[in-house]
Structure formats: C-alpha cells, structure tokens
C-alpha cells in the first residue's frame, strides 16, 4: 500500500472485468477519470460465473479488512447465460441459481463495514454471428444468444430493484448505439474501446444521480494534493490560482 490512502473502487467480475484495462477498456478509462481521486482495483477472472464468485467472496472482500472499498462494481452473467452443455460441464448457471448467487454477492457487499456502495452491471448483448461462427465439436453446444442475455439481464435488474442496489442496464444501453454489433466488441463478446465508453458513461450517470454522502462522482471528489502553491498557474483575473494538473484534467476530460 502506498499513501495517501484514497477511496478504492473495486471492479469484480468475469472477463469483461479482467480485460477492462485492455483495448482502451472501461477500467482504464475510469482510472484516468479518477486519477488523483480514487484507486481503481481490478478483480476480474476470465471464464468465471456467479457460482465461482460466491465461493471466493470472503477472500476477495474480507469483512475484517481494515480498509474497505468505497465502491464495488459487479459484473457476472455472460458466462452464466451460455447455453447448458449436455455433459453438465461448462460455465452455464441456471437462471434461478444465478439470481440467488447475485443476491449473495449483493448482501455480502452490503454487510461490509464502512458503507460500501454497490453498482451491478447487467448482461450486455452479443454479436451472435461472430460469437457462434465456427464453433464445432464439444464447443458447439456452448452457444450465446441475445435471448438468453436478455433473460439474465432482466433477472439481474429485477433482483437489484428488489434489494435497492444500483444497476446499469447494459443490454439496453448497447443497443441504443447504431452499429453496436460491429462497434462495441472486439470478438462479439468482449468490449472494444467504443463499447467501454458506453459502460463508463452509464456508470458515471449512476454515480452522478446517486444521493450518496460523500458523493463518488468524480467532479464532486477532492483532488489529491490540489492545494494552491507558488508553482501554480495564475488565472487571467490575477487573483485565482489553479493547480495545473487539476486544470488540465477538467479541460480535457469530457465525461459528465
């Protein structure tokens, strides 16, 4: 741990989380937006489903940790929603179990001392043609369809509403963009930079609208070492000094 201690935002989920610092990913964008404001911590696990996530909750989020996260952003559902394999193997988790697993994750995070805030991301759509093209043999049964993605997305949203947990409807958000199938994915599943921008915009929308005290929206959070000094720029009025890093940050970042 290096200081000063900043608020910690933990991204917890499957490959869409693990890869969120790749290809101009949403984790990298958040780290840029929150530079000098919060630390973005990655806990993403390629190929995992909600069942695996429940098994490690106490290890990833121990209740006796002296420093608890200020925010946890959770994404599971893409692997859970894959069609079941006849062998009984594979990442598929039945919808009812998926909902129960996500409830366990939400309740565990709610029980952390210090008032950790939570945002869930629902299952996004996929480009079915790219995802299922060329699959054969034992993998031919591991299908992803937008019908399944929609079912798991809606179940996640309903569960969050029942538990009063903030949720981002990625299934709808992606499809509001023209040419989303070609623009938002690198392979039909995992997110391109354009897809990641949608995720960040939706997360920041939640953070801006949430009535949390203190606010976790980047514009409302203090900047580390932002005090004026003899080295700061002087504004045109000759009176106001502006920390140059903070000034550049606000000028160049266009996020709401």
N, C-alpha and C positions, 0 to 999 in steps of 0.2 A: 504494500500500500504506500502510495506517495501522497503527500499533502499539498495544499489544503484539501480537506475532505469535502467533496462535492456531493450533491444528490446523485443517486445511482439509478439509472434506468436499465432494467434487465429485459432483454429480448429472449423469450423462452419458446422453443418450438422445434419444428422439423426442418427440412432442407431449405424452405423458403426463409427461415431464420438463419440457418448456418451459412447460407450463401448471400446474406444481406449486406456484406461488405464487398461483394464481387460485382462486376459489371455496372458500376455506379449504383449499387444497391441501396435499399431504403435504410439499412442500418448505418451505412457510410454517410448518407445524406443527413440523418438525424445527428450523427456525431459532428458533422460540420455545422449544422444549425445550432447545436447546443455547445459548441466549443466555448470554453471558459464559463460554462453554466452548469453542465451536468456530465457525468461519465456514462457512456453507452456501453453496456456489458453484454456480451454475446453468450447465450447458452442454447445453441441450436444443434440439432442432431439429425443428420441425414438419414432418411428412411424410417424415422420413428413415427409411432402413432400415439394416441392418447393413453393407451394401455401402458406403454413403456414410460410415458411421462409420469403417471401416477406412482409407478414403482420407485421413482427417484426424487419425489417431492421433498422429502426430509433432507436429502443430500444437497440438492440444488438450493433449497430455501429453508435452512435450519432455523427453527424458532428461537434457538438460544444464541444466534449470531449477534454480536454486539452492534453491528451496523446493518440495518435492514434497508432494502431498496425502497426508494420513494415511489417508483412506478415499475410495474411489470406488464409487458405487452406479450400476450399469449397467442400462439397460432398452432393449432393442430386440427386436422380434418382432411387434408388432401390425401394422405395415405389411408386413413380410416375409411374414406369413402370409395376406395377402389373396390371393384367387384370381387366377391369371395372366390377363392380357388377351391377346386374340388378336393384337393388334398387336405384342406383345413389349414394350410400354411399361408404365408403371405401377410401383408400389413392390414388387411381388411378388419375393421371392428364393426359389429352390428350397430345400427343407429341408436338403439336404446342404451347399449353399453357406452357408446361414445358420449351421449348426453350425461350419463352418470359419471363418467370419467372427468368430463369438463366441469361438472358440479364439484367434484372432489378437488380439482385444481383451484377453482374459484374460492371454495370455502377454506382451503389451506392458506391461500394468499391473504384472504380476509382475516385470518386468525394471527397473522404475523404481528408482533408488537410494533407500534410506531405508526400505524395507519397507512400501510402500503396501498397505493392506488392501483387500479387494475383496468386494462383495456384488452378485450378479446378481439381477434381478427377472425371473421368467418371465412369459410372455404371459398376461394375465388373460382371462377370458371376456368376451363382449359380449352386449348385448341385441339379438339378431338381428332382431327385428321392427322396432325403431326404426332400427337401422343401415341395413337394406336397404329400408325403406319409401320409396317414391317415387323410387328410382333408375331412370334411363331413359337411352336412347341409349348413348353410349360408356361411360358410368359403370355401366351395368347389369351388366357383367362383373366389376366390382371388388367382389366380394362378400366379406363376412366371415362366417364360420361358426364355431360353437364346436367343431366337429370339427377344423377347421384350427388354431384357437387351442390346442386340447388337444395336437395333434401337435407344435406348435412349443414349447409349454410343456414337454412331456415331454422333447423333444430337448435343450432348454436345461438342464434339471435333470440329465439323464444326463451331458451334457458337463461340467457343473460338478463332479459327483461324481467323474468321471474325473480332473479337474485339481485336485481338492481345493480348490475355490472355494466359498465360502458362497453359497447361493441361497435365495430366497424363492419358494415355490410359490403365486403369486397366483391361478392358475387354480382351485386347490382352496380357498384362503383366502376368496375372494369368495363362493363358492357355499355356504360354511358359514353365511352370514348369510341369515336369512329375508327374502324380498322383495328379494334382491340386485339383480335386474334393474332395479327401479324406484328403489331407494335409492342405489345405488352409482355411477350415471352421470348426467352432465348431458345426454348426447345418445345414449346407448347404447354409447359408446366411452370418452369422456374422463370423468375421475373427478369425482364430487361430493365434498363435504366428508366424507360418510359413507364413501365408497369410499377416500378418502385416509386416514381414520383407521385403516382396516384395513391399508393399506400401512405406515403408521408403526408400528403395533403389531407387525407381522411383522418389520420392520427392527430395532426395539428388542429383540425377542426374540432375534434373531441376535446382536446386539451384547452382550446380557447373558450369553448362553451361550458366546460365543467365548472361548477361553483365550488372548487377546491381551495382551501386555505391552508398553506400558501398555494398560489397558482403554480402549475407546472408548465404553463405555456411559455415559450422561450422569451417572448417580449416582456413578460412580467417578472422574469427571474433576474436576480442580480448577476452582474458580470464579475468574475474573479479578478481582483486587483484592478478595479476600474476607477480608483480614486485619481483625481487630478494631480499632476506633478509638474515640476519645472520643465519637463520634457514634452508635455502635451502640446498639441496644436492650439492656437488661439483663434476663435471664431471671428467672423467679419465685424461683429459689434465691438471687438476689442476687450470684451469682458468675460465671455463664456469660454472655458477651456474644454476641449473634447479629447477624451482618451482616443488616440489614433486607431487602435485596434477595434474598439467599440464602434467608432465612426465608420470605418471601412466595412465592418460586419453588417451594420444596419443598412448601409447603402447598397451592398452587393446582393444580400440575401433577399429574395422576393417572396418568401413564404409568409402566409398570414399567421 
